[in-house]
């Protein structure tokens, strides 16, 4: 399942992977999709993913010898 803001790239990824795609927008009436997918949930998950990845962005292996 992919829940996104509905950009064309997101649509293409969902179609290529044959996965279900829910579009949760930021305008009134589009914030909640299917009763459980909410744009704030998507933004929260994205922020948590970014916080998780930040410490892992160290030097690349080819530069470790220098």
PyMOL Python script that loads the backbone (N, CA, C, O; Angstrom):
from pymol import cmd

cmd.read_pdbstr("""\
ATOM      1  N   UNK A   1       0.846  -1.160   0.000  1.00  0.00           N
ATOM      2  CA  UNK A   1       0.000   0.000   0.000  1.00  0.00           C
ATOM      3  C   UNK A   1       0.896   1.229   0.000  1.00  0.00           C
ATOM      4  O   UNK A   1       1.906   1.267   0.703  1.00  0.00           O
ATOM      5  N   UNK A   2       0.525   2.236  -0.790  1.00  0.00           N
ATOM      6  CA  UNK A   2       1.236   3.508  -0.837  1.00  0.00           C
ATOM      7  C   UNK A   2       0.236   4.611  -0.543  1.00  0.00           C
ATOM      8  O   UNK A   2      -0.807   4.702  -1.190  1.00  0.00           O
ATOM      9  N   UNK A   3       0.554   5.446   0.432  1.00  0.00           N
ATOM     10  CA  UNK A   3      -0.293   6.584   0.780  1.00  0.00           C
ATOM     11  C   UNK A   3       0.550   7.821   0.572  1.00  0.00           C
ATOM     12  O   UNK A   3       1.594   7.967   1.208  1.00  0.00           O
ATOM     13  N   UNK A   4       0.121   8.723  -0.311  1.00  0.00           N
ATOM     14  CA  UNK A   4       0.944   9.873  -0.668  1.00  0.00           C
ATOM     15  C   UNK A   4       0.087  11.090  -0.956  1.00  0.00           C
ATOM     16  O   UNK A   4      -1.139  11.060  -0.842  1.00  0.00           O
ATOM     17  N   UNK A   5       0.778  12.177  -1.339  1.00  0.00           N
ATOM     18  CA  UNK A   5       0.093  13.417  -1.696  1.00  0.00           C
ATOM     19  C   UNK A   5      -0.421  13.377  -3.132  1.00  0.00           C
ATOM     20  O   UNK A   5      -1.141  14.285  -3.545  1.00  0.00           O
ATOM     21  N   UNK A   6      -0.075  12.362  -3.891  1.00  0.00           N
ATOM     22  CA  UNK A   6      -0.626  12.173  -5.224  1.00  0.00           C
ATOM     23  C   UNK A   6       0.172  12.770  -6.362  1.00  0.00           C
ATOM     24  O   UNK A   6      -0.400  13.084  -7.406  1.00  0.00           O
ATOM     25  N   UNK A   7       1.475  12.939  -6.196  1.00  0.00           N
ATOM     26  CA  UNK A   7       2.280  13.451  -7.304  1.00  0.00           C
ATOM     27  C   UNK A   7       2.372  12.391  -8.395  1.00  0.00           C
ATOM     28  O   UNK A   7       2.101  11.215  -8.154  1.00  0.00           O
ATOM     29  N   UNK A   8       2.752  12.813  -9.584  1.00  0.00           N
ATOM     30  CA  UNK A   8       2.789  11.878 -10.703  1.00  0.00           C
ATOM     31  C   UNK A   8       3.803  10.768 -10.460  1.00  0.00           C
ATOM     32  O   UNK A   8       3.584   9.636 -10.891  1.00  0.00           O
ATOM     33  N   UNK A   9       4.906  11.066  -9.780  1.00  0.00           N
ATOM     34  CA  UNK A   9       5.899  10.043  -9.472  1.00  0.00           C
ATOM     35  C   UNK A   9       5.324   8.957  -8.582  1.00  0.00           C
ATOM     36  O   UNK A   9       5.603   7.773  -8.769  1.00  0.00           O
ATOM     37  N   UNK A  10       4.516   9.371  -7.609  1.00  0.00           N
ATOM     38  CA  UNK A  10       3.887   8.403  -6.706  1.00  0.00           C
ATOM     39  C   UNK A  10       2.931   7.496  -7.475  1.00  0.00           C
ATOM     40  O   UNK A  10       2.881   6.289  -7.236  1.00  0.00           O
ATOM     41  N   UNK A  11       2.188   8.072  -8.380  1.00  0.00           N
ATOM     42  CA  UNK A  11       1.250   7.290  -9.191  1.00  0.00           C
ATOM     43  C   UNK A  11       2.003   6.267 -10.038  1.00  0.00           C
ATOM     44  O   UNK A  11       1.572   5.122 -10.175  1.00  0.00           O
ATOM     45  N   UNK A  12       3.124   6.690 -10.601  1.00  0.00           N
ATOM     46  CA  UNK A  12       3.913   5.794 -11.447  1.00  0.00           C
ATOM     47  C   UNK A  12       4.509   4.647 -10.643  1.00  0.00           C
ATOM     48  O   UNK A  12       4.530   3.506 -11.104  1.00  0.00           O
ATOM     49  N   UNK A  13       4.993   4.948  -9.442  1.00  0.00           N
ATOM     50  CA  UNK A  13       5.566   3.912  -8.585  1.00  0.00           C
ATOM     51  C   UNK A  13       4.498   2.889  -8.218  1.00  0.00           C
ATOM     52  O   UNK A  13       4.742   1.684  -8.268  1.00  0.00           O
ATOM     53  N   UNK A  14       3.322   3.370  -7.850  1.00  0.00           N
ATOM     54  CA  UNK A  14       2.233   2.470  -7.473  1.00  0.00           C
ATOM     55  C   UNK A  14       1.819   1.592  -8.649  1.00  0.00           C
ATOM     56  O   UNK A  14       1.583   0.395  -8.484  1.00  0.00           O
ATOM     57  N   UNK A  15       1.734   2.185  -9.823  1.00  0.00           N
ATOM     58  CA  UNK A  15       1.341   1.415 -11.003  1.00  0.00           C
ATOM     59  C   UNK A  15       2.408   0.388 -11.371  1.00  0.00           C
ATOM     60  O   UNK A  15       2.088  -0.753 -11.705  1.00  0.00           O
ATOM     61  N   UNK A  16       3.684   0.796 -11.310  1.00  0.00           N
ATOM     62  CA  UNK A  16       4.769  -0.118 -11.666  1.00  0.00           C
ATOM     63  C   UNK A  16       4.865  -1.281 -10.679  1.00  0.00           C
ATOM     64  O   UNK A  16       5.158  -2.412 -11.066  1.00  0.00           O
ATOM     65  N   UNK A  17       4.618  -0.994  -9.408  1.00  0.00           N
ATOM     66  CA  UNK A  17       4.698  -2.041  -8.399  1.00  0.00           C
ATOM     67  C   UNK A  17       3.395  -2.774  -8.178  1.00  0.00           C
ATOM     68  O   UNK A  17       3.321  -3.696  -7.366  1.00  0.00           O
ATOM     69  N   UNK A  18       2.355  -2.359  -8.908  1.00  0.00           N
ATOM     70  CA  UNK A  18       1.017  -2.955  -8.779  1.00  0.00           C
ATOM     71  C   UNK A  18       0.565  -2.972  -7.320  1.00  0.00           C
ATOM     72  O   UNK A  18       0.091  -3.988  -6.812  1.00  0.00           O
ATOM     73  N   UNK A  19       0.723  -1.818  -6.655  1.00  0.00           N
ATOM     74  CA  UNK A  19       0.306  -1.698  -5.269  1.00  0.00           C
ATOM     75  C   UNK A  19      -0.832  -0.698  -5.150  1.00  0.00           C
ATOM     76  O   UNK A  19      -1.009   0.177  -5.998  1.00  0.00           O
ATOM     77  N   UNK A  20      -1.587  -0.848  -4.092  1.00  0.00           N
ATOM     78  CA  UNK A  20      -2.732   0.027  -3.855  1.00  0.00           C
ATOM     79  C   UNK A  20      -2.236   1.424  -3.500  1.00  0.00           C
ATOM     80  O   UNK A  20      -1.316   1.567  -2.694  1.00  0.00           O
ATOM     81  N   UNK A  21      -2.834   2.453  -4.090  1.00  0.00           N
ATOM     82  CA  UNK A  21      -2.382   3.825  -3.900  1.00  0.00           C
ATOM     83  C   UNK A  21      -3.524   4.677  -3.363  1.00  0.00           C
ATOM     84  O   UNK A  21      -4.579   4.781  -3.989  1.00  0.00           O
ATOM     85  N   UNK A  22      -3.308   5.287  -2.196  1.00  0.00           N
ATOM     86  CA  UNK A  22      -4.277   6.200  -1.604  1.00  0.00           C
ATOM     87  C   UNK A  22      -3.699   7.599  -1.665  1.00  0.00           C
ATOM     88  O   UNK A  22      -2.547   7.813  -1.288  1.00  0.00           O
ATOM     89  N   UNK A  23      -4.486   8.551  -2.134  1.00  0.00           N
ATOM     90  CA  UNK A  23      -4.049   9.947  -2.227  1.00  0.00           C
ATOM     91  C   UNK A  23      -4.715  10.731  -1.116  1.00  0.00           C
ATOM     92  O   UNK A  23      -5.938  10.872  -1.086  1.00  0.00           O
ATOM     93  N   UNK A  24      -3.899  11.243  -0.198  1.00  0.00           N
ATOM     94  CA  UNK A  24      -4.390  12.074   0.904  1.00  0.00           C
ATOM     95  C   UNK A  24      -3.864  13.480   0.679  1.00  0.00           C
ATOM     96  O   UNK A  24      -2.666  13.725   0.824  1.00  0.00           O
ATOM     97  N   UNK A  25      -4.742  14.399   0.329  1.00  0.00           N
ATOM     98  CA  UNK A  25      -4.330  15.755   0.010  1.00  0.00           C
ATOM     99  C   UNK A  25      -4.343  16.676   1.207  1.00  0.00           C
ATOM    100  O   UNK A  25      -4.670  16.265   2.321  1.00  0.00           O
ATOM    101  N   UNK A  26      -3.984  17.928   0.972  1.00  0.00           N
ATOM    102  CA  UNK A  26      -3.935  18.902   2.059  1.00  0.00           C
ATOM    103  C   UNK A  26      -5.141  19.838   2.051  1.00  0.00           C
ATOM    104  O   UNK A  26      -5.270  20.683   2.936  1.00  0.00           O
ATOM    105  N   UNK A  27      -6.021  19.698   1.067  1.00  0.00           N
ATOM    106  CA  UNK A  27      -7.206  20.546   0.996  1.00  0.00           C
ATOM    107  C   UNK A  27      -8.365  19.897   1.741  1.00  0.00           C
ATOM    108  O   UNK A  27      -8.442  18.674   1.859  1.00  0.00           O
ATOM    109  N   UNK A  28      -9.258  20.734   2.236  1.00  0.00           N
ATOM    110  CA  UNK A  28     -10.427  20.211   2.958  1.00  0.00           C
ATOM    111  C   UNK A  28     -11.201  19.239   2.089  1.00  0.00           C
ATOM    112  O   UNK A  28     -11.409  19.493   0.902  1.00  0.00           O
ATOM    113  N   UNK A  29     -11.626  18.137   2.665  1.00  0.00           N
ATOM    114  CA  UNK A  29     -12.360  17.123   1.922  1.00  0.00           C
ATOM    115  C   UNK A  29     -11.479  16.043   1.344  1.00  0.00           C
ATOM    116  O   UNK A  29     -11.983  14.993   0.947  1.00  0.00           O
ATOM    117  N   UNK A  30     -10.167  16.267   1.281  1.00  0.00           N
ATOM    118  CA  UNK A  30      -9.254  15.250   0.747  1.00  0.00           C
ATOM    119  C   UNK A  30      -8.246  14.809   1.798  1.00  0.00           C
ATOM    120  O   UNK A  30      -7.346  14.026   1.491  1.00  0.00           O
ATOM    121  N   UNK A  31      -8.374  15.291   3.025  1.00  0.00           N
ATOM    122  CA  UNK A  31      -7.386  14.979   4.060  1.00  0.00           C
ATOM    123  C   UNK A  31      -7.497  13.555   4.581  1.00  0.00           C
ATOM    124  O   UNK A  31      -6.498  12.967   4.996  1.00  0.00           O
ATOM    125  N   UNK A  32      -8.698  13.000   4.564  1.00  0.00           N
ATOM    126  CA  UNK A  32      -8.902  11.638   5.053  1.00  0.00           C
ATOM    127  C   UNK A  32      -9.379  10.779   3.886  1.00  0.00           C
ATOM    128  O   UNK A  32     -10.336  11.134   3.199  1.00  0.00           O
ATOM    129  N   UNK A  33      -8.719   9.665   3.669  1.00  0.00           N
ATOM    130  CA  UNK A  33      -9.060   8.763   2.577  1.00  0.00           C
ATOM    131  C   UNK A  33      -9.442   7.416   3.175  1.00  0.00           C
ATOM    132  O   UNK A  33      -8.733   6.895   4.035  1.00  0.00           O
ATOM    133  N   UNK A  34     -10.537   6.859   2.733  1.00  0.00           N
ATOM    134  CA  UNK A  34     -11.038   5.550   3.173  1.00  0.00           C
ATOM    135  C   UNK A  34     -11.249   5.485   4.687  1.00  0.00           C
ATOM    136  O   UNK A  34     -11.234   4.400   5.268  1.00  0.00           O
ATOM    137  N   UNK A  35     -11.445   6.632   5.319  1.00  0.00           N
ATOM    138  CA  UNK A  35     -11.742   6.659   6.743  1.00  0.00           C
ATOM    139  C   UNK A  35     -10.566   6.462   7.677  1.00  0.00           C
ATOM    140  O   UNK A  35     -10.709   6.675   8.881  1.00  0.00           O
ATOM    141  N   UNK A  36      -9.393   6.059   7.165  1.00  0.00           N
ATOM    142  CA  UNK A  36      -8.279   5.805   8.090  1.00  0.00           C
ATOM    143  C   UNK A  36      -6.937   6.373   7.627  1.00  0.00           C
ATOM    144  O   UNK A  36      -6.005   6.445   8.428  1.00  0.00           O
ATOM    145  N   UNK A  37      -6.810   6.768   6.388  1.00  0.00           N
ATOM    146  CA  UNK A  37      -5.544   7.315   5.894  1.00  0.00           C
ATOM    147  C   UNK A  37      -5.637   8.835   5.917  1.00  0.00           C
ATOM    148  O   UNK A  37      -6.399   9.425   5.151  1.00  0.00           O
ATOM    149  N   UNK A  38      -4.872   9.461   6.785  1.00  0.00           N
ATOM    150  CA  UNK A  38      -4.952  10.901   7.002  1.00  0.00           C
ATOM    151  C   UNK A  38      -3.608  11.520   6.656  1.00  0.00           C
ATOM    152  O   UNK A  38      -2.567  10.929   6.943  1.00  0.00           O
ATOM    153  N   UNK A  39      -3.611  12.697   6.047  1.00  0.00           N
ATOM    154  CA  UNK A  39      -2.374  13.347   5.607  1.00  0.00           C
ATOM    155  C   UNK A  39      -1.413  13.569   6.767  1.00  0.00           C
ATOM    156  O   UNK A  39      -0.199  13.504   6.572  1.00  0.00           O
ATOM    157  N   UNK A  40      -1.924  13.830   7.977  1.00  0.00           N
ATOM    158  CA  UNK A  40      -1.031  14.020   9.123  1.00  0.00           C
ATOM    159  C   UNK A  40      -0.330  12.723   9.505  1.00  0.00           C
ATOM    160  O   UNK A  40       0.809  12.751   9.970  1.00  0.00           O
ATOM    161  N   UNK A  41      -0.995  11.590   9.316  1.00  0.00           N
ATOM    162  CA  UNK A  41      -0.349  10.297   9.561  1.00  0.00           C
ATOM    163  C   UNK A  41       0.799  10.090   8.582  1.00  0.00           C
ATOM    164  O   UNK A  41       1.873   9.625   8.964  1.00  0.00           O
ATOM    165  N   UNK A  42       0.570  10.434   7.330  1.00  0.00           N
ATOM    166  CA  UNK A  42       1.596  10.285   6.304  1.00  0.00           C
ATOM    167  C   UNK A  42       2.778  11.185   6.627  1.00  0.00           C
ATOM    168  O   UNK A  42       3.926  10.748   6.548  1.00  0.00           O
ATOM    169  N   UNK A  43       2.513  12.435   6.990  1.00  0.00           N
ATOM    170  CA  UNK A  43       3.589  13.363   7.323  1.00  0.00           C
ATOM    171  C   UNK A  43       4.365  12.893   8.548  1.00  0.00           C
ATOM    172  O   UNK A  43       5.588  13.030   8.591  1.00  0.00           O
ATOM    173  N   UNK A  44       3.680  12.347   9.536  1.00  0.00           N
ATOM    174  CA  UNK A  44       4.332  11.841  10.745  1.00  0.00           C
ATOM    175  C   UNK A  44       5.244  10.668  10.424  1.00  0.00           C
ATOM    176  O   UNK A  44       6.377  10.614  10.902  1.00  0.00           O
ATOM    177  N   UNK A  45       4.761   9.729   9.620  1.00  0.00           N
ATOM    178  CA  UNK A  45       5.584   8.582   9.244  1.00  0.00           C
ATOM    179  C   UNK A  45       6.815   9.023   8.454  1.00  0.00           C
ATOM    180  O   UNK A  45       7.904   8.482   8.647  1.00  0.00           O
ATOM    181  N   UNK A  46       6.647   9.985   7.582  1.00  0.00           N
ATOM    182  CA  UNK A  46       7.768  10.494   6.795  1.00  0.00           C
ATOM    183  C   UNK A  46       8.805  11.148   7.708  1.00  0.00           C
ATOM    184  O   UNK A  46      10.004  10.938   7.522  1.00  0.00           O
ATOM    185  N   UNK A  47       8.362  11.937   8.691  1.00  0.00           N
ATOM    186  CA  UNK A  47       9.280  12.591   9.621  1.00  0.00           C
ATOM    187  C   UNK A  47      10.038  11.564  10.458  1.00  0.00           C
ATOM    188  O   UNK A  47      11.237  11.715  10.693  1.00  0.00           O
ATOM    189  N   UNK A  48       9.336  10.510  10.911  1.00  0.00           N
ATOM    190  CA  UNK A  48      10.008   9.470  11.696  1.00  0.00           C
ATOM    191  C   UNK A  48      11.045   8.725  10.859  1.00  0.00           C
ATOM    192  O   UNK A  48      12.116   8.379  11.358  1.00  0.00           O
ATOM    193  N   UNK A  49      10.728   8.479   9.593  1.00  0.00           N
ATOM    194  CA  UNK A  49      11.682   7.811   8.697  1.00  0.00           C
ATOM    195  C   UNK A  49      12.921   8.674   8.513  1.00  0.00           C
ATOM    196  O   UNK A  49      14.041   8.164   8.550  1.00  0.00           O
ATOM    197  N   UNK A  50      12.732   9.981   8.316  1.00  0.00           N
ATOM    198  CA  UNK A  50      13.871  10.885   8.148  1.00  0.00           C
ATOM    199  C   UNK A  50      14.740  10.926   9.402  1.00  0.00           C
ATOM    200  O   UNK A  50      15.967  10.938   9.300  1.00  0.00           O
ATOM    201  N   UNK A  51      14.117  10.948  10.592  1.00  0.00           N
ATOM    202  CA  UNK A  51      14.882  10.944  11.851  1.00  0.00           C
ATOM    203  C   UNK A  51      15.673   9.644  12.003  1.00  0.00           C
ATOM    204  O   UNK A  51      16.795   9.648  12.508  1.00  0.00           O
ATOM    205  N   UNK A  52      15.079   8.533  11.563  1.00  0.00           N
ATOM    206  CA  UNK A  52      15.756   7.249  11.644  1.00  0.00           C
ATOM    207  C   UNK A  52      16.968   7.209  10.708  1.00  0.00           C
ATOM    208  O   UNK A  52      18.013   6.680  11.087  1.00  0.00           O
ATOM    209  N   UNK A  53      16.849   7.751   9.507  1.00  0.00           N
ATOM    210  CA  UNK A  53      17.903   7.679   8.505  1.00  0.00           C
ATOM    211  C   UNK A  53      19.044   8.661   8.752  1.00  0.00           C
ATOM    212  O   UNK A  53      20.167   8.398   8.321  1.00  0.00           O
ATOM    213  N   UNK A  54      18.800   9.779   9.427  1.00  0.00           N
ATOM    214  CA  UNK A  54      19.805  10.826   9.586  1.00  0.00           C
ATOM    215  C   UNK A  54      21.119  10.320  10.195  1.00  0.00           C
ATOM    216  O   UNK A  54      22.176  10.647   9.656  1.00  0.00           O
ATOM    217  N   UNK A  55      21.116   9.547  11.281  1.00  0.00           N
ATOM    218  CA  UNK A  55      22.388   9.074  11.836  1.00  0.00           C
ATOM    219  C   UNK A  55      23.139   8.116  10.910  1.00  0.00           C
ATOM    220  O   UNK A  55      24.342   7.913  11.074  1.00  0.00           O
ATOM    221  N   UNK A  56      22.446   7.536   9.954  1.00  0.00           N
ATOM    222  CA  UNK A  56      23.068   6.566   9.059  1.00  0.00           C
ATOM    223  C   UNK A  56      23.752   7.215   7.865  1.00  0.00           C
ATOM    224  O   UNK A  56      24.303   6.509   7.021  1.00  0.00           O
ATOM    225  N   UNK A  57      23.730   8.523   7.774  1.00  0.00           N
ATOM    226  CA  UNK A  57      24.298   9.201   6.599  1.00  0.00           C
ATOM    227  C   UNK A  57      25.735   9.635   6.884  1.00  0.00           C
ATOM    228  O   UNK A  57      26.039  10.828   6.919  1.00  0.00           O
ATOM    229  N   UNK A  58      26.616   8.650   7.087  1.00  0.00           N
ATOM    230  CA  UNK A  58      28.019   8.912   7.345  1.00  0.00           C
ATOM    231  C   UNK A  58      28.834   8.861   6.066  1.00  0.00           C
ATOM    232  O   UNK A  58      28.279   8.939   4.970  1.00  0.00           O
ATOM    233  N   UNK A  59      30.147   8.731   6.198  1.00  0.00           N
ATOM    234  CA  UNK A  59      31.003   8.683   5.011  1.00  0.00           C
ATOM    235  C   UNK A  59      30.763   7.416   4.210  1.00  0.00           C
ATOM    236  O   UNK A  59      30.417   6.374   4.766  1.00  0.00           O
ATOM    237  N   UNK A  60      30.945   7.509   2.932  1.00  0.00           N
ATOM    238  CA  UNK A  60      30.793   6.334   2.088  1.00  0.00           C
ATOM    239  C   UNK A  60      32.029   5.450   2.229  1.00  0.00           C
ATOM    240  O   UNK A  60      33.095   5.938   2.604  1.00  0.00           O
ATOM    241  N   UNK A  61      31.903   4.192   1.941  1.00  0.00           N
ATOM    242  CA  UNK A  61      32.978   3.224   2.141  1.00  0.00           C
ATOM    243  C   UNK A  61      34.243   3.583   1.383  1.00  0.00           C
ATOM    244  O   UNK A  61      35.341   3.367   1.896  1.00  0.00           O
ATOM    245  N   UNK A  62      34.125   4.123   0.183  1.00  0.00           N
ATOM    246  CA  UNK A  62      35.332   4.421  -0.615  1.00  0.00           C
ATOM    247  C   UNK A  62      36.176   5.510   0.026  1.00  0.00           C
ATOM    248  O   UNK A  62      37.361   5.616  -0.291  1.00  0.00           O
ATOM    249  N   UNK A  63      35.612   6.329   0.918  1.00  0.00           N
ATOM    250  CA  UNK A  63      36.357   7.406   1.555  1.00  0.00           C
ATOM    251  C   UNK A  63      36.913   7.043   2.927  1.00  0.00           C
ATOM    252  O   UNK A  63      37.612   7.856   3.531  1.00  0.00           O
ATOM    253  N   UNK A  64      36.623   5.849   3.437  1.00  0.00           N
ATOM    254  CA  UNK A  64      37.055   5.482   4.781  1.00  0.00           C
ATOM    255  C   UNK A  64      38.572   5.387   4.901  1.00  0.00           C
ATOM    256  O   UNK A  64      39.110   5.687   5.967  1.00  0.00           O
ATOM    257  N   UNK A  65      39.279   4.981   3.854  1.00  0.00           N
ATOM    258  CA  UNK A  65      40.736   4.859   3.932  1.00  0.00           C
ATOM    259  C   UNK A  65      41.422   6.228   4.051  1.00  0.00           C
ATOM    260  O   UNK A  65      42.549   6.303   4.540  1.00  0.00           O
ATOM    261  N   UNK A  66      40.772   7.299   3.618  1.00  0.00           N
ATOM    262  CA  UNK A  66      41.364   8.652   3.670  1.00  0.00           C
ATOM    263  C   UNK A  66      41.199   9.253   5.008  1.00  0.00           C
ATOM    264  O   UNK A  66      41.634  10.382   5.236  1.00  0.00           O
TER     265      UNK A  66
END
""", "prot")
cmd.dss("prot")
cmd.show_as("cartoon", "prot")
cmd.util.cbc("prot")
cmd.orient("prot")
